[in-house]
Amino acid sequence: MRYPALRSVRGFTYIELLFVIAIFAVLASVTLPALNGTMAAYRLRASADVVASELDAARVMAISRGALYEVHFNGSQVSVIDPQETNPTDRYARTPKRMEDGVTVSGTTIVFRPRGSAVGGTISLTNEGGSTTSIRVEVSGKIVVRESSTDTN
């Protein structure tokens, strides 16, 4: 019985492996800066969703409980406040929500009335790349989110 000749199995040379690693390094250096800009835009959008959600929750609470509710903005967080509550520890109607890293929020206090109407105003969110998103609360209580500029990266 004859055995077939064994073929020599060849692997990659050290030079070939270095060449492939160099290609991956070049691709990574090109794609990572673009990924950072995408992540900053995602964080801004996620923070805008949090603010819009808190505004909507405050409006629903004002309607369902027949009372005024305020939404306060403090740099990196948004809080729903019960202004009738005299005990400072119980003033927060909901747990304050923090913005995503690198996103700041500013705006006037928004007040929702028992019928769902509001003392209107505009809230601005800005990320570290300079992009902004504005959220406008109309007198009717309607919440409008608008992305107004893009990254400078």
C-alpha positions as CSV (number, residue, x, y, z in Angstrom):
1,M,0.0,0.0,0.0
2,R,1.3,3.3,-1.0
3,Y,0.9,6.4,1.1
4,P,0.4,9.7,-0.6
5,A,3.2,12.1,-0.3
6,L,2.7,14.6,2.5
7,R,2.5,18.1,1.2
8,S,4.4,20.7,3.1
9,V,2.1,23.0,4.9
10,R,3.2,26.6,4.7
11,G,2.2,29.3,7.1
12,F,2.5,33.1,6.9
13,T,5.9,34.6,7.1
14,Y,6.8,37.2,9.7
15,I,6.9,39.9,7.0
16,E,3.4,39.0,5.8
17,L,2.0,39.3,9.3
18,L,3.7,42.6,9.9
19,F,2.2,43.9,6.6
20,V,-1.3,42.9,7.7
21,I,-0.9,44.5,11.1
22,A,0.3,47.7,9.4
23,I,-2.8,47.7,7.2
24,F,-5.1,47.3,10.3
25,A,-3.2,50.1,12.0
26,V,-3.8,52.5,9.1
27,L,-7.5,51.6,8.9
28,A,-7.9,52.1,12.6
29,S,-6.3,55.5,12.5
30,V,-8.7,56.6,9.8
31,T,-11.9,55.2,11.3
32,L,-11.5,56.0,15.0
33,P,-11.8,59.8,14.7
34,A,-15.0,59.4,12.7
35,L,-16.3,57.0,15.4
36,N,-15.6,59.6,18.1
37,G,-17.7,62.2,16.2
38,T,-20.5,59.6,15.8
39,M,-20.4,58.8,19.5
40,A,-20.6,62.5,20.4
41,A,-23.7,62.8,18.2
42,Y,-25.2,59.7,19.8
43,R,-24.7,61.1,23.3
44,L,-26.3,64.4,22.3
45,R,-29.3,62.6,20.8
46,A,-29.6,60.3,23.9
47,S,-29.5,63.3,26.2
48,A,-32.1,65.1,24.2
49,D,-34.4,62.1,24.5
50,V,-33.9,62.1,28.3
51,V,-34.8,65.8,28.5
52,A,-37.9,65.3,26.3
53,S,-38.9,62.3,28.3
54,E,-38.7,64.2,31.6
55,L,-40.6,67.1,30.1
56,D,-43.3,64.8,29.0
57,A,-43.4,63.0,32.4
58,A,-43.8,66.4,34.2
59,R,-46.7,67.3,31.9
60,V,-48.4,64.0,32.5
61,M,-47.9,64.4,36.3
62,A,-49.3,67.9,36.2
63,I,-52.4,66.7,34.4
64,S,-53.0,63.6,36.4
65,R,-52.4,65.2,39.8
66,G,-54.0,68.5,39.1
67,A,-50.9,70.5,40.2
68,L,-48.1,72.6,39.0
69,Y,-44.8,70.8,38.1
70,E,-41.5,72.4,37.2
71,V,-38.6,71.1,35.2
72,H,-35.2,72.5,36.2
73,F,-31.9,72.3,34.2
74,N,-28.5,72.4,36.0
75,G,-25.6,71.9,33.6
76,S,-25.5,68.2,33.5
77,Q,-28.8,67.1,34.9
78,V,-32.6,67.7,34.5
79,S,-35.0,67.5,37.5
80,V,-38.8,67.4,37.8
81,I,-39.8,69.4,40.9
82,D,-43.0,69.7,42.9
83,P,-43.1,73.4,43.8
84,Q,-45.9,72.9,46.4
85,E,-43.7,70.5,48.4
86,T,-42.2,72.3,51.5
87,N,-39.9,69.5,52.5
88,P,-36.7,69.9,50.5
89,T,-36.0,66.2,50.3
90,D,-39.5,65.5,48.9
91,R,-39.4,68.3,46.3
92,Y,-38.1,66.0,43.6
93,A,-41.1,64.4,41.9
94,R,-38.7,62.1,40.0
95,T,-35.1,61.1,40.4
96,P,-32.9,63.7,38.7
97,K,-31.5,62.5,35.4
98,R,-27.9,63.1,34.3
99,M,-26.9,63.9,30.8
100,E,-24.5,61.7,28.8
101,D,-20.7,62.5,29.3
102,G,-19.7,65.6,27.4
103,V,-23.2,67.0,27.1
104,T,-24.4,70.1,28.9
105,V,-28.0,71.3,29.2
106,S,-29.2,74.9,29.8
107,G,-32.5,76.6,29.7
108,T,-35.2,78.4,31.7
109,T,-37.3,76.5,34.2
110,I,-40.4,75.0,32.4
111,V,-43.6,75.0,34.4
112,F,-46.5,72.7,33.5
113,R,-50.0,73.6,34.6
114,P,-52.8,71.2,35.7
115,R,-54.5,71.4,32.3
116,G,-51.2,70.4,30.5
117,S,-50.4,73.9,29.3
118,A,-46.9,75.3,30.0
119,V,-44.9,78.4,30.6
120,G,-43.0,77.8,27.4
121,G,-39.3,78.1,26.9
122,T,-36.3,76.7,25.0
123,I,-33.7,74.2,26.3
124,S,-30.3,73.9,24.6
125,L,-28.1,70.8,24.8
126,T,-24.5,71.1,23.6
127,N,-21.8,68.4,23.2
128,E,-18.0,68.7,23.4
129,G,-17.9,68.9,19.5
130,G,-20.0,72.0,19.5
131,S,-23.2,70.4,18.2
132,T,-26.4,71.7,19.7
133,T,-29.9,70.4,19.9
134,S,-32.8,72.6,21.1
135,I,-36.0,71.5,22.7
136,R,-38.9,74.0,22.6
137,V,-41.8,73.7,24.9
138,E,-44.8,75.6,23.5
139,V,-47.5,77.3,25.6
140,S,-49.8,74.4,24.7
141,G,-47.4,72.0,26.3
142,K,-46.2,70.5,23.0
143,I,-42.5,69.4,23.1
144,V,-40.5,70.0,19.9
145,V,-37.0,68.6,19.5
146,R,-34.8,70.2,16.8
147,E,-31.2,69.4,15.9
148,S,-29.8,72.7,14.9
149,S,-26.1,72.3,14.1
150,T,-23.5,69.7,13.4
151,D,-20.1,68.7,14.8
152,T,-17.1,70.9,14.2
153,N,-14.9,67.7,14.1
